[in-house]
Amino acid sequence: MSQTSPTPKPSDADPPALAVSLTVNGTRHDVTLDPRVTLLDALREHLHLTGTKKGCDHGQCGACTVLVDGTRILSCLTLTVMHAGQHVTTVEGLGTPDALHPLQAAFVQHDAFQCGYCTPGQLCSSLGALDELARGVPSHVTADLNDVTFSADEVRERLSGNLCRCAAYPNIIAAVTDVHAAQGAQAAP
């Protein structure tokens, strides 16, 4: 007597895979995946970009921070299908070992990491925070909403969602401060 497994109910079946195109670190990628796949899992498991880390997988640690169209997001909390056609930047897209991004070089100079697990998220978040400051986007500690100015308090607030188990926070703030100062020097006439 042969047994057959019951036909799954439509609610039990997996949703059909979807084709998604996105540009990651300047390269277009076409992937077909389950619509429930997070951007973090797509980057790590489908595109094999393992720089972005899975820490808590609940949006509480910041290890998965990437930039989407220049805005920092927690890739563990967003679905890949939501970013079709968008540009994603991960730590792999910031620089190379021979040509570090200025923020990466500042992290090295200031010993802004120890174990390094949080560093990819810290770098992407720092880059996004510097861009927010340059555009005048206020934070919770901005005293004058019409005059957003760079300060250590602003940087601390903006990076508060990125946890570092090794407590390299003062060094991270110093690295971001140096990059901001260098950007200001380049912008000066």
Phi and psi in degrees as GROMACS dihedral restraints (atoms count N, CA, C in turn):
[ dihedral_restraints ]
;  ai    aj    ak    al  type     phi  dphi    fc
    3     4     5     6     1   -96.0    20    10
    4     5     6     7     1   145.4    20    10
    6     7     8     9     1  -106.9    20    10
    7     8     9    10     1   141.0    20    10
    9    10    11    12     1  -115.8    20    10
   10    11    12    13     1   143.8    20    10
   12    13    14    15     1   -77.4    20    10
   13    14    15    16     1   146.8    20    10
   15    16    17    18     1   -65.2    20    10
   16    17    18    19     1   147.7    20    10
   18    19    20    21     1   -67.9    20    10
   19    20    21    22     1   127.9    20    10
   21    22    23    24     1   -65.1    20    10
   22    23    24    25     1   144.6    20    10
   24    25    26    27     1   -70.0    20    10
   25    26    27    28     1   152.9    20    10
   27    28    29    30     1   -54.1    20    10
   28    29    30    31     1   -32.9    20    10
   30    31    32    33     1   -72.1    20    10
   31    32    33    34     1   -20.9    20    10
   33    34    35    36     1   -86.9    20    10
   34    35    36    37     1   -18.1    20    10
   36    37    38    39     1   -74.8    20    10
   37    38    39    40     1   148.5    20    10
   39    40    41    42     1   -69.9    20    10
   40    41    42    43     1   146.0    20    10
   42    43    44    45     1   -68.6    20    10
   43    44    45    46     1   154.7    20    10
   45    46    47    48     1   -65.8    20    10
   46    47    48    49     1   146.5    20    10
   48    49    50    51     1   -67.1    20    10
   49    50    51    52     1   148.7    20    10
   51    52    53    54     1  -118.8    20    10
   52    53    54    55     1   144.9    20    10
   54    55    56    57     1   -86.0    20    10
   55    56    57    58     1   130.4    20    10
   57    58    59    60     1  -131.4    20    10
   58    59    60    61     1   133.8    20    10
   60    61    62    63     1  -113.0    20    10
   61    62    63    64     1   130.0    20    10
   63    64    65    66     1  -148.0    20    10
   64    65    66    67     1   156.9    20    10
   66    67    68    69     1  -103.0    20    10
   67    68    69    70     1   121.3    20    10
   69    70    71    72     1  -118.4    20    10
   70    71    72    73     1   120.2    20    10
   72    73    74    75     1    53.7    20    10
   73    74    75    76     1    38.5    20    10
   75    76    77    78     1    86.6    20    10
   76    77    78    79     1    -2.6    20    10
   78    79    80    81     1  -115.0    20    10
   79    80    81    82     1   129.2    20    10
   81    82    83    84     1   -75.4    20    10
   82    83    84    85     1   136.7    20    10
   84    85    86    87     1  -127.7    20    10
   85    86    87    88     1   133.6    20    10
   87    88    89    90     1  -111.7    20    10
   88    89    90    91     1   116.9    20    10
   90    91    92    93     1  -125.7    20    10
   91    92    93    94     1   149.6    20    10
   93    94    95    96     1  -116.4    20    10
   94    95    96    97     1   120.8    20    10
   96    97    98    99     1  -151.7    20    10
   97    98    99   100     1   165.9    20    10
   99   100   101   102     1   -60.6    20    10
  100   101   102   103     1   134.4    20    10
  102   103   104   105     1   -64.0    20    10
  103   104   105   106     1   -10.5    20    10
  105   106   107   108     1   -90.4    20    10
  106   107   108   109     1     1.2    20    10
  108   109   110   111     1   -74.5    20    10
  109   110   111   112     1   127.2    20    10
  111   112   113   114     1   -71.9    20    10
  112   113   114   115     1   160.1    20    10
  114   115   116   117     1   -60.3    20    10
  115   116   117   118     1   -39.4    20    10
  117   118   119   120     1   -57.1    20    10
  118   119   120   121     1   -49.1    20    10
  120   121   122   123     1   -67.9    20    10
  121   122   123   124     1   -34.7    20    10
  123   124   125   126     1   -63.7    20    10
  124   125   126   127     1   -43.9    20    10
  126   127   128   129     1   -62.5    20    10
  127   128   129   130     1   -47.7    20    10
  129   130   131   132     1   -77.9    20    10
  130   131   132   133     1   -46.3    20    10
  132   133   134   135     1   -93.5    20    10
  133   134   135   136     1   -29.9    20    10
  135   136   137   138     1   -98.8    20    10
  136   137   138   139     1   -37.7    20    10
  138   139   140   141     1  -101.7    20    10
  139   140   141   142     1    -6.4    20    10
  141   142   143   144     1    59.5    20    10
  142   143   144   145     1    34.3    20    10
  144   145   146   147     1   -99.4    20    10
  145   146   147   148     1    97.2    20    10
  147   148   149   150     1   -97.4    20    10
  148   149   150   151     1     8.9    20    10
  150   151   152   153     1   -65.4    20    10
  151   152   153   154     1   -41.3    20    10
  153   154   155   156     1   -70.6    20    10
  154   155   156   157     1   128.0    20    10
  156   157   158   159     1  -101.5    20    10
  157   158   159   160     1   150.4    20    10
  159   160   161   162     1  -101.4    20    10
  160   161   162   163     1   106.4    20    10
  162   163   164   165     1   -95.8    20    10
  163   164   165   166     1   -84.6    20    10
  165   166   167   168     1   -91.5    20    10
  166   167   168   169     1   -24.5    20    10
  168   169   170   171     1    62.1    20    10
  169   170   171   172     1    23.4    20    10
  171   172   173   174     1  -132.9    20    10
  172   173   174   175     1     9.5    20    10
  174   175   176   177     1    74.8    20    10
  175   176   177   178     1    22.4    20    10
  177   178   179   180     1  -108.8    20    10
  178   179   180   181     1   -12.6    20    10
  180   181   182   183     1  -111.3    20    10
  181   182   183   184     1   -23.7    20    10
  183   184   185   186     1    83.1    20    10
  184   185   186   187     1    -0.7    20    10
  186   187   188   189     1   -63.6    20    10
  187   188   189   190     1   -22.5    20    10
  189   190   191   192     1   -97.0    20    10
  190   191   192   193     1    11.8    20    10
  192   193   194   195     1   -62.8    20    10
  193   194   195   196     1   129.9    20    10
  195   196   197   198     1  -134.0    20    10
  196   197   198   199     1   172.6    20    10
  198   199   200   201     1  -106.7    20    10
  199   200   201   202     1   130.4    20    10
  201   202   203   204     1  -118.5    20    10
  202   203   204   205     1   115.9    20    10
  204   205   206   207     1    50.2    20    10
  205   206   207   208     1    38.2    20    10
  207   208   209   210     1    86.9    20    10
  208   209   210   211     1    -7.9    20    10
  210   211   212   213     1  -102.2    20    10
  211   212   213   214     1   133.5    20    10
  213   214   215   216     1   -76.7    20    10
  214   215   216   217     1   137.7    20    10
  216   217   218   219     1  -140.0    20    10
  217   218   219   220     1   161.7    20    10
  219   220   221   222     1   -91.9    20    10
  220   221   222   223     1   109.1    20    10
  222   223   224   225     1   -70.0    20    10
  223   224   225   226     1   -14.6    20    10
  225   226   227   228     1   -78.7    20    10
  226   227   228   229     1   -14.2    20    10
  228   229   230   231     1  -106.3    20    10
  229   230   231   232     1     6.2    20    10
  231   232   233   234     1  -129.5    20    10
  232   233   234   235     1   144.0    20    10
  234   235   236   237     1   -85.4    20    10
  235   236   237   238     1   143.9    20    10
  237   238   239   240     1   -57.7    20    10
  238   239   240   241     1   -41.6    20    10
  240   241   242   243     1   -60.6    20    10
  241   242   243   244     1   -22.4    20    10
  243   244   245   246     1   -72.2    20    10
  244   245   246   247     1   -13.7    20    10
  246   247   248   249     1  -115.4    20    10
  247   248   249   250     1    20.4    20    10
  249   250   251   252     1   -56.7    20    10
  250   251   252   253     1   131.9    20    10
  252   253   254   255     1    81.1    20    10
  253   254   255   256     1    -2.6    20    10
  255   256   257   258     1   -94.7    20    10
  256   257   258   259     1   168.6    20    10
  258   259   260   261     1  -104.6    20    10
  259   260   261   262     1   122.8    20    10
  261   262   263   264     1  -111.1    20    10
  262   263   264   265     1   133.2    20    10
  264   265   266   267     1  -118.1    20    10
  265   266   267   268     1   125.3    20    10
  267   268   269   270     1  -109.6    20    10
  268   269   270   271     1   177.6    20    10
  270   271   272   273     1   -59.4    20    10
  271   272   273   274     1   -30.6    20    10
  273   274   275   276     1   -64.5    20    10
  274   275   276   277     1   -21.4    20    10
  276   277   278   279     1   -92.4    20    10
  277   278   279   280     1     0.2    20    10
  279   280   281   282     1   -83.6    20    10
  280   281   282   283     1   -39.1    20    10
  282   283   284   285     1  -169.1    20    10
  283   284   285   286     1  -176.5    20    10
  285   286   287   288     1  -124.9    20    10
  286   287   288   289     1   165.6    20    10
  288   289   290   291     1   -57.2    20    10
  289   290   291   292     1   -30.7    20    10
  291   292   293   294     1   -87.9    20    10
  292   293   294   295     1   -19.3    20    10
  294   295   296   297     1  -140.7    20    10
  295   296   297   298     1    79.0    20    10
  297   298   299   300     1   -65.9    20    10
  298   299   300   301     1   147.0    20    10
  300   301   302   303     1   -64.7    20    10
  301   302   303   304     1   147.8    20    10
  303   304   305   306     1   -52.5    20    10
  304   305   306   307     1   -35.3    20    10
  306   307   308   309     1   -68.9    20    10
  307   308   309   310     1   -40.0    20    10
  309   310   311   312     1   -62.5    20    10
  310   311   312   313     1   -43.8    20    10
  312   313   314   315     1   -62.0    20    10
  313   314   315   316     1   -39.8    20    10
  315   316   317   318     1   -66.9    20    10
  316   317   318   319     1   -38.0    20    10
  318   319   320   321     1   -60.9    20    10
  319   320   321   322     1   -41.8    20    10
  321   322   323   324     1   -65.4    20    10
  322   323   324   325     1   -47.5    20    10
  324   325   326   327     1   -60.2    20    10
  325   326   327   328     1   -37.1    20    10
  327   328   329   330     1   -98.5    20    10
  328   329   330   331     1     9.4    20    10
  330   331   332   333     1    50.0    20    10
  331   332   333   334     1    49.7    20    10
  333   334   335   336     1   -85.3    20    10
  334   335   336   337     1    24.2    20    10
  336   337   338   339     1  -157.7    20    10
  337   338   339   340     1   156.2    20    10
  339   340   341   342     1  -125.6    20    10
  340   341   342   343     1   -77.3    20    10
  342   343   344   345     1   -72.9    20    10
  343   344   345   346     1   -29.1    20    10
  345   346   347   348     1    90.5    20    10
  346   347   348   349     1    -5.1    20    10
  348   349   350   351     1   -62.4    20    10
  349   350   351   352     1   -40.7    20    10
  351   352   353   354     1   -84.7    20    10
  352   353   354   355     1   -10.3    20    10
  354   355   356   357     1   -58.0    20    10
  355   356   357   358     1   -44.5    20    10
  357   358   359   360     1   -57.5    20    10
  358   359   360   361     1   -43.9    20    10
  360   361   362   363     1   -67.8    20    10
  361   362   363   364     1   -39.2    20    10
  363   364   365   366     1   -61.7    20    10
  364   365   366   367     1   -43.1    20    10
  366   367   368   369     1   -63.9    20    10
  367   368   369   370     1   -49.1    20    10
  369   370   371   372     1   -64.2    20    10
  370   371   372   373     1   -40.6    20    10
  372   373   374   375     1   -66.2    20    10
  373   374   375   376     1   -40.9    20    10
  375   376   377   378     1   -63.1    20    10
  376   377   378   379     1   -41.8    20    10
  378   379   380   381     1   -63.5    20    10
  379   380   381   382     1   -43.4    20    10
  381   382   383   384     1   -64.0    20    10
  382   383   384   385     1   -39.2    20    10
  384   385   386   387     1   -65.6    20    10
  385   386   387   388     1   -41.9    20    10
  387   388   389   390     1   -62.1    20    10
  388   389   390   391     1   -39.3    20    10
  390   391   392   393     1   -65.6    20    10
  391   392   393   394     1   -42.8    20    10
  393   394   395   396     1   -59.1    20    10
  394   395   396   397     1   -44.9    20    10
  396   397   398   399     1   -62.6    20    10
  397   398   399   400     1   -42.3    20    10
  399   400   401   402     1   -64.2    20    10
  400   401   402   403     1   -32.6    20    10
  402   403   404   405     1   -86.6    20    10
  403   404   405   406     1    -3.5    20    10
  405   406   407   408     1    78.8    20    10
  406   407   408   409     1    24.9    20    10
  408   409   410   411     1   -77.8    20    10
  409   410   411   412     1   121.2    20    10
  411   412   413   414     1   -74.7    20    10
  412   413   414   415     1   160.1    20    10
  414   415   416   417     1  -121.0    20    10
  415   416   417   418     1  -173.1    20    10
  417   418   419   420     1   -69.0    20    10
  418   419   420   421     1   -18.8    20    10
  420   421   422   423     1  -105.0    20    10
  421   422   423   424     1     4.0    20    10
  423   424   425   426     1   -67.5    20    10
  424   425   426   427     1   121.3    20    10
  426   427   428   429     1   -72.9    20    10
  427   428   429   430     1   -43.0    20    10
  429   430   431   432     1  -121.1    20    10
  430   431   432   433     1   109.7    20    10
  432   433   434   435     1   -63.5    20    10
  433   434   435   436     1   -18.7    20    10
  435   436   437   438     1   -93.1    20    10
  436   437   438   439     1    -3.6    20    10
  438   439   440   441     1  -144.3    20    10
  439   440   441   442     1    79.7    20    10
  441   442   443   444     1   -79.4    20    10
  442   443   444   445     1   118.8    20    10
  444   445   446   447     1  -120.8    20    10
  445   446   447   448     1   152.0    20    10
  447   448   449   450     1   -70.3    20    10
  448   449   450   451     1   135.5    20    10
  450   451   452   453     1  -157.4    20    10
  451   452   453   454     1   162.2    20    10
  453   454   455   456     1   -61.6    20    10
  454   455   456   457     1   -36.0    20    10
  456   457   458   459     1   -62.8    20    10
  457   458   459   460     1   -41.2    20    10
  459   460   461   462     1   -61.1    20    10
  460   461   462   463     1   -45.4    20    10
  462   463   464   465     1   -64.7    20    10
  463   464   465   466     1   -45.5    20    10
  465   466   467   468     1   -58.0    20    10
  466   467   468   469     1   -45.0    20    10
  468   469   470   471     1   -63.1    20    10
  469   470   471   472     1   -46.1    20    10
  471   472   473   474     1   -68.4    20    10
  472   473   474   475     1   -28.1    20    10
  474   475   476   477     1   -97.9    20    10
  475   476   477   478     1     6.2    20    10
  477   478   479   480     1   -64.2    20    10
  478   479   480   481     1   -17.7    20    10
  480   481   482   483     1   -85.7    20    10
  481   482   483   484     1     0.2    20    10
  483   484   485   486     1  -110.1    20    10
  484   485   486   487     1   111.6    20    10
  486   487   488   489     1   -89.9    20    10
  487   488   489   490     1   146.0    20    10
  489   490   491   492     1  -130.3    20    10
  490   491   492   493     1   109.9    20    10
  492   493   494   495     1   -62.5    20    10
  493   494   495   496     1   -27.9    20    10
  495   496   497   498     1   -85.9    20    10
  496   497   498   499     1    -4.7    20    10
  498   499   500   501     1    61.5    20    10
  499   500   501   502     1    46.4    20    10
  501   502   503   504     1   -86.9    20    10
  502   503   504   505     1    18.3    20    10
  504   505   506   507     1   -52.8    20    10
  505   506   507   508     1   -48.8    20    10
  507   508   509   510     1   -59.9    20    10
  508   509   510   511     1   -35.7    20    10
  510   511   512   513     1   -72.1    20    10
  511   512   513   514     1   -35.7    20    10
  513   514   515   516     1   -64.9    20    10
  514   515   516   517     1   -44.8    20    10
  516   517   518   519     1   -60.9    20    10
  517   518   519   520     1   -42.1    20    10
  519   520   521   522     1   -62.8    20    10
  520   521   522   523     1   -40.7    20    10
  522   523   524   525     1   -64.7    20    10
  523   524   525   526     1   -45.8    20    10
  525   526   527   528     1   -64.5    20    10
  526   527   528   529     1   -39.3    20    10
  528   529   530   531     1   -62.0    20    10
  529   530   531   532     1   -42.7    20    10
  531   532   533   534     1   -63.1    20    10
  532   533   534   535     1   -42.7    20    10
  534   535   536   537     1   -64.9    20    10
  535   536   537   538     1   -42.0    20    10
  537   538   539   540     1   -60.7    20    10
  538   539   540   541     1   -43.8    20    10
  540   541   542   543     1   -62.5    20    10
  541   542   543   544     1   -40.6    20    10
  543   544   545   546     1   -66.7    20    10
  544   545   546   547     1   -37.7    20    10
  546   547   548   549     1   -64.7    20    10
  547   548   549   550     1   -39.9    20    10
  549   550   551   552     1   -65.4    20    10
  550   551   552   553     1   -38.4    20    10
  552   553   554   555     1   -66.7    20    10
  553   554   555   556     1   -36.3    20    10
  555   556   557   558     1   -70.4    20    10
  556   557   558   559     1   -33.2    20    10
  558   559   560   561     1   -78.0    20    10
  559   560   561   562     1   -21.5    20    10
  561   562   563   564     1   -67.6    20    10
  562   563   564   565     1   143.0    20    10
